[in-house]
Structures are given as structure tokens and as C-alpha cells.
Amino acid sequence: MSAVKTPGRVDWIDFGKGFSIIMVVLHHAMAEEPNTPFSSASLQTLDEYFIFLRMPLFFLMAGIFAAKSLREPWPDFIDKKLLNFFYLFVVWALVLYALTIAIPYYGWGLPTKRLNAIFNLFTTPPVTLWFIYALMWMFLITRLLKWIPLWLLTLAAFVLCLAFLDPEILTNKPFPQKMIRLYPFFLLGCVLSPWLQRVTVYVKPWHLIAIPLYAWFCWALLERWGLNSV
């Protein structure tokens, strides 16, 4: 039985989204449970290499489809994008807080040092939900700066990103640091969206050579220059 393709869907976009999700799941599996039978030195190394791809790829994909929303009237933009992101983030953040902090503390008397985390929800979002909150801000900032040419805004964002590559900068504010480092990729998706949708028909299997080239690039960043994860 052949697979049914949903009209309007683009294969490479779906593959990209799926790949980024797999990489994020791998990262959390390595970070949260590093000593389980699932963990291994090879997977740890693989996860380190993907630090330069998983979240930039995710925000690049989000930027590719942001153009339509950014052109909508403000009431529609707020309702369809900002409020949706805000609602999704707040609901799941409260659920996460209840299940992992409040209930274990008040219900079972388990000790915790994060009981006041609920008051820092919008300054220090949960590590598993921060990207939803970041998307809300990226859409809003891009819309507010719509008067700036998109290519110029993207260039300025990359310059700012390079200025904050030093891990000692903003170390006490990880969410702003992530925003600064990843916002350029969202903008890059916006800029490249028309071009990417035109060139997809020219993608060939031999283009997979980019994978080992990417692996070498990650090795150089990690081993030679010692850069940290975004």
C-alpha cells in the first residue's frame, strides 16, 4: 500500500523537522540520563557534534514558514501566532512544574531547590520548553523591526551572534544568550525561504556528501577551537 502524501507538504521540510526532533531527543536522553544502558561514548560524541545543528536547524525551519504570518494584520498576528505560542508555553510549563516540582514536594515531601521556579517562568524558562518561548519572541521582534530590510536585520543579528560566542558573556542569563545565538538562523530561514522552495527540485542524492563535511566542521569547532553549544 503506497503512502498518502498530504497536499501542500514538502518532503525535505518534513525530513528536516523530523531530524531536528530526533537530535533534540538524543540530546535530552544524553543530558538527563548519562549513565543508563542507552548511553555510550559514541552517542555522547555524536550528540556533541549535533550541538551546531539541532537548534539552528529547528529555528531555520521555523523561519522558512514565518513570512506569511509576519505579513498578517496585527490582530491576526497576535491571535494566530503570539497567543498560540504563549498559551502553549504557559500551559506546559505549569504542567511540568506541577509534575516535577510541586507534587513531589507537597504531596510526597521530596526535597527540592526549585520551588520558586514558577516565579522565574518568563526569565528562566524550562530547558524542555524554552524554544517555544523563544519562537514567540522571535516572531514579535521580527514583526516590530519589519521596517528594517530583512537581509540587513539578518546581517546585524549574525554580527551580534558572533560578538556573544564567548561562553563567559551572559553566563548568568542563558535564555538571552540562546536568543542572541539562534535568532540569526530564524531570520536566515525568512530570507532564504523563496530560494529554498525553488531549488528543492534540484537536490540530488550525491548532495549527501555534505554530511561528512559537516562532521569535519563540527570536529574542528569542538576539538580545535573548543566552542561551546548554542
N, C-alpha and C positions, 0 to 999 in steps of 0.2 A: 504494500500500500504506500503510495507516494505521499510525501509530506505536503501539507497545505500551506502555502505562503500567504500571509496576510497582506492585502493590498496596501501599498504605500510604505512598506518596511524595506530597509536596506540591509543586506546581509552583513556587510563589513562593519556597519554600525552596531548591529546586534552582537557580532563576534567580539568587537572591541569592548562593549559593555560587559559581556559575559566574562571576558578575560580579566578585566579590571576587578570585577566582583570576586573571581577566583583568587586573584592576587591579594585582595584585602582579607579574605577569609584565611588564606595561608598565613598572612602576617599576624592576624589575631591569634591563630592557633599556635604560632611560634612564640608570640609575646606573652600570652596568658598561661600557656601550659608547656613551658620549655623542656620539662623533664618527663613527659609522657612517652609511651612507646611510639606514638606517632612522630615525635620529634627525632631529628637526626642532624648531624653536622652538615650533610649535603643540603637538606632542606633549609637549614639556617643560612647557609651561604647563598642559596637561591633566593631566599627572602630578602637578604641584604642587597642583592643585585636589583631586585624589583623595586627598591625604595625610590629609584629615579624614574619609575614608570607608572606604578599603580595609581597614585593620586593625580599626577599630571594628566594621565590618560583619561581618568574619570572626569576631570574638570574640562578637558579639551572636548570630550564628547558632549558635555552639558552646553558648552559654548556654541557648538555647531548648530544646535536647535534653539538657541536663545533669540535669534534675530526677530522672529515673528512676535514673540512676547514683548520684546523691547520696543516694538512699533505700536503696540496697542495703546488705546487711551488710558490715562492714569487709573480711572475706576476699575477697568477690566484688568489692568496690570496688577493692581493691588489685590483684587479679588482672586484672580486665577493663579498668580504666582506667589506674591509675598505672603498672603494669608495662608495659602496652602502649605508653604514651607514652614511658616511659623507654627501653625496648628500641628503639623506632623512632628516637628521638633519638640514642642512643649509636651504633647501627649505622651510620646515615647520616652522622653526624659523623665516625666513623672512616674511612669510605669517602671522604668529602670531603677529610679531612686527608691520606689516602694519595695520592689522585689529584692534588691541587693543591699539596701541600707536600712530603711525604716522598719520593715517587717522583721528582719533578723535581729534588730536592736530592741524594738519594743515588744515583739512577740516572743522571741526566744532568748533575749538577754545577751546576745552575742556582742562583743566589744566592737567598736568602730571609731575611727578618727575622722570620718567623712559625714557626720550627721548634719553639719552646716552646709553641705554641698548644694542643697536646694536653694540657698541664698546666692550662690555663685553661678547659677544656671546659665546666665547670659554673658558672663565674663570668662568662665572656665567651663565650657560645655563638655558633656561626657565624651570620652575618647571614641566611643562607638557611634556617636550621633553628631559630632561637630561638623561633618561635611554638609549636613542638611542646613544647619545654621549658617555655614559659610556660603552656601549657594544663595540663600536669601539675601545676604549682604552683597554678594557679587552682582546679582540682578539689580538690586537697588542702586548700588554705586554706579554701575554702568548706565542705568537709566538717568540718574541725576547728572552724569557727565556726558550726556548724549550730544551736547553742543560741541564737544571736542572730537575731531576726526578719529575714527576708531583705530586706524593704524598708528596715529600719534599717541593715543592713550595706551595702546599695547606696547609701543616702544618705551614709553615712560614707565610702565609697570615692570618691564623686564629690567630696566636700569635700576629701579628701586629694589627689585628682587636680588640683583647681583650685589647691591650695597649691603644687603642683610644676610648674605651667605655665611658670615661669621657666626658660628653657633653661640658665641658669647653674647651676641646682641639680642635683646628681647628675651633672654632666657627665662625671665620671671613672667612672661606673658606669651605662652605657647600659641594661643589662638590667634592673636595678631600676627605672630611670626608665620604661622601657616597661611593666613590670608595673604600676606605680602608675597610669600614664595609661590603660591598656587594661583593667585588671581591672574597673572600673565597668561597662563595656559587657557583659562576660561576666555579671555579676550582673544587669544590666538585662534581658538575654535570659532569665535564670531567672525574674525577676519577671513579665515580660510574656508568658511562654510560653503560659499558658492563654488570656489575652485575645487574643493574636495568632492563635492557632489558631481562635478563634471568629469573628474579624472578617474573615478572608480571603475569605469568600464575598461580602463587601460591596465588595471592591476593584473599581473601575471604571477604564476607560481614561483618563478625564479626570484621574485622580489623578496622571498623569504630569507634571502641572504642577509637581509637587514638584521635578522635575529642574532647571528653570531657577531655582527658588527656592533650591535647594541650591547651584547655581553662583554665585548672587549672594552667598550666605552665605560661601562659600569665598573669593570675591574680597575681601569685607570683612575676613575674618580675615587674609588674606595681605597685602593692599595697605594696609589702613587701620591694622591693629594689629600686623602683622608677626610673627604667631605662627609657630613652627616646627612641623615634622612631629612626629607621635607615633611 
